[in-house]
């Protein structure tokens, strides 16, 4: 698995901890910014990372801003992306089981590192259930085809 990682200034510290965790697990990942300096716009860094998932070059992305909501909005503008902001273990599990989430967004100002790592562990380790859920994902793909012409 290859993960695209990005944050704005509000998510920078959390991103650093996540990067260390991914390295410890031997998961390939690339940091698409931002660095430690000053305020930036989450859109600029979210799009760099999520383009890699949309194109199929990377399997998943983890994007961090202050709440995780802005990054989710950016990511869901791209084809073949199902970005889910997760705030607890249950939402992470269901985002994978039922939605086949390929982009996790987190809030650097609202989720401490230890909780974020538990969320990420579940998100990484949970498989998509397919079945009736695949039918719904197929309908999302149909919407993309209709709306991204």
C-alpha positions as CSV (number, residue, x, y, z in Angstrom):
1,X,0.0,0.0,0.0
2,X,1.2,3.5,-0.8
3,X,-0.3,6.5,1.1
4,X,-0.2,10.2,0.1
5,X,0.0,12.3,3.3
6,X,-0.6,16.1,3.5
7,X,-1.6,18.8,5.9
8,X,-2.0,22.5,6.4
9,X,-0.3,24.3,9.3
10,X,-3.0,23.2,11.8
11,X,-2.3,19.6,11.0
12,X,1.4,19.7,10.7
13,X,2.3,18.3,14.1
14,X,-0.3,15.5,13.9
15,X,1.0,14.7,10.4
16,X,4.6,14.3,11.8
17,X,3.3,11.7,14.3
18,X,1.3,9.9,11.7
19,X,4.3,9.8,9.3
20,X,6.4,8.2,12.1
21,X,3.7,5.6,12.8
22,X,3.4,4.7,9.1
23,X,7.2,4.3,8.9
24,X,7.1,2.0,12.0
25,X,4.5,-0.2,10.3
26,X,6.6,-0.3,7.1
27,X,3.9,1.5,5.1
28,X,5.2,3.4,2.1
29,X,4.1,7.1,2.2
30,X,5.0,10.4,0.7
31,X,4.5,13.8,2.4
32,X,3.1,16.4,0.0
33,X,3.4,19.2,2.6
34,X,3.1,21.5,4.3
35,X,6.2,22.3,6.2
36,X,6.5,23.8,9.6
37,X,6.5,27.4,8.5
38,X,3.5,29.7,8.8
39,X,-0.1,29.6,7.7
40,X,-1.1,28.0,4.4
41,X,-4.3,27.1,2.6
42,X,-5.3,23.4,3.1
43,X,-6.6,23.3,-0.5
44,X,-3.1,23.7,-1.9
45,X,-1.7,20.7,-0.1
46,X,-4.8,18.6,-0.1
47,X,-5.0,18.7,-3.9
48,X,-1.3,17.7,-4.3
49,X,-1.9,14.5,-2.4
50,X,-5.4,13.6,-3.5
51,X,-4.5,13.8,-7.2
52,X,-2.2,10.8,-6.6
53,X,-5.1,8.8,-5.3
54,X,-7.5,10.0,-8.1
55,X,-5.0,9.0,-10.7
56,X,-4.4,5.5,-9.1
57,X,-0.7,6.2,-8.4
58,X,-1.4,5.8,-4.7
59,X,-4.0,3.6,-3.0
60,X,-5.0,5.9,-0.2
61,X,-4.4,9.3,1.4
62,X,-4.5,10.8,4.9
63,X,-5.1,14.5,5.0
64,X,-5.1,16.7,8.0
65,X,-6.3,20.2,8.6
66,X,-7.8,21.9,11.7
67,X,-11.0,19.9,11.7
68,X,-10.5,17.4,8.8
69,X,-13.6,18.9,7.2
70,X,-12.0,21.2,4.7
71,X,-9.6,18.5,3.5
72,X,-12.6,16.1,3.0
73,X,-14.4,18.7,0.9
74,X,-11.3,19.2,-1.3
75,X,-10.7,15.5,-1.6
76,X,-14.2,14.7,-2.6
77,X,-13.9,17.0,-5.6
78,X,-11.8,14.4,-7.3
79,X,-12.9,11.2,-9.2
80,X,-12.5,7.9,-7.6
81,X,-12.0,9.5,-4.2
82,X,-14.2,8.6,-1.2
83,X,-12.9,10.9,1.6
84,X,-14.3,10.4,5.1
85,X,-13.6,12.6,8.1
86,X,-13.3,10.3,11.0
87,X,-13.5,11.3,14.7
88,X,-13.5,8.0,16.4
89,X,-12.8,4.3,15.8
90,X,-16.4,3.4,14.8
91,X,-16.5,6.0,12.0
92,X,-13.1,4.8,10.8
93,X,-14.3,1.1,10.7
94,X,-17.6,1.9,9.0
95,X,-15.9,4.2,6.5
96,X,-13.9,1.2,5.3
97,X,-16.4,-1.6,5.7
98,X,-19.3,0.2,4.0
99,X,-17.8,3.1,2.0
100,X,-14.5,1.7,0.9
101,X,-12.9,5.0,2.0
102,X,-9.6,5.6,0.3
103,X,-9.0,9.0,1.9
104,X,-9.1,9.6,5.7
105,X,-9.3,13.2,6.9
106,X,-8.4,14.1,10.5
107,X,-8.6,17.3,12.6
108,X,-5.2,18.4,14.0
109,X,-6.9,20.7,16.4
110,X,-9.5,18.2,17.7
111,X,-7.9,14.8,17.7
112,X,-4.9,14.0,19.9
113,X,-2.1,11.8,18.4
114,X,-2.9,8.7,20.3
115,X,-6.5,8.7,19.2
116,X,-5.6,9.6,15.6
117,X,-3.2,6.6,15.5
118,X,-6.0,4.3,16.8
119,X,-8.3,5.6,14.1
120,X,-5.6,5.2,11.4
121,X,-4.9,1.6,12.6
122,X,-8.5,0.6,12.2
123,X,-8.8,2.5,8.9
124,X,-5.8,0.7,7.5
125,X,-6.6,-2.7,8.8
126,X,-10.4,-2.9,8.0
127,X,-11.4,-4.4,4.7
128,X,-14.3,-3.3,2.5
129,X,-17.2,-5.7,2.9
130,X,-18.4,-5.5,-0.8
131,X,-21.7,-7.2,-1.3
132,X,-24.6,-4.6,-1.1
133,X,-22.1,-1.9,-0.3
134,X,-20.4,-2.4,-3.7
135,X,-23.7,-1.6,-5.4
136,X,-23.7,1.7,-3.6
137,X,-20.1,2.5,-4.5
138,X,-21.0,1.7,-8.1
139,X,-23.8,4.3,-7.9
140,X,-21.3,6.8,-6.6
141,X,-19.1,6.1,-9.7
142,X,-22.2,6.6,-11.9
143,X,-22.7,10.0,-10.2
144,X,-19.1,10.9,-10.9
145,X,-19.6,10.0,-14.6
146,X,-22.7,12.2,-14.8
147,X,-21.2,15.1,-12.9
148,X,-17.6,15.2,-14.1
149,X,-18.1,15.3,-17.9
